[in-house]
């Protein structure tokens, strides 16, 4: 399995969701996470914490 994240402006989000559903072989998965950004000397550092669901 590969995790793919894309940041983009969508003129029609519903059509993109429909296409993703068409291409997927499984149901969507909701991943709850919190990102914290720290300013460092060169750029920024991101700490991502995932909420565990049982």
N, C-alpha and C positions, 0 to 999 in steps of 0.2 A: 504494500500500500504506500502511496506517495501523498504527502500533504502539500497542497499548492495554495498559496495565498497571493491574491492579486489586488492591488489598490488601483481603482480606476473610477472615473466619472461615467455613470451610465445614464443615457437618455431614456432607456426603457428597461428598468430592472426586472420587470415581470418576464420579458422575453428571454433575458439571460437566465433567470431561474428556471424557466421552462426548458431551455436548451440543456442546462446542467442536469435536470431531472431526466431528460431523454438520454443523455450520455452515461448516466450513472447506473451501476448495477446494484446499488443498495439505497436504503433510506437515508435522508440527511441526518447528520449527527450534530447536536448542539454542544459546543465546547465553551465552557465558561472560564474566563481567564482575566487576570489583572496584570496590566503592564505598568511598571514603574521605571521612569527614565532618570538617569543620573548624568549630570554634566561632568565630563572628564577632559583631560588636557587636549586630546585629539578626538573630537566628535562627541558621541554620547553612548552610554551603556544602558542596555535595556534588561531589566529583570522581569521575566514572565512567570507568573505563578498560576497554575491550573487548579481549578476547583475540582476536587475528587467527587465523583458521583458513584454511588454503590447501588 
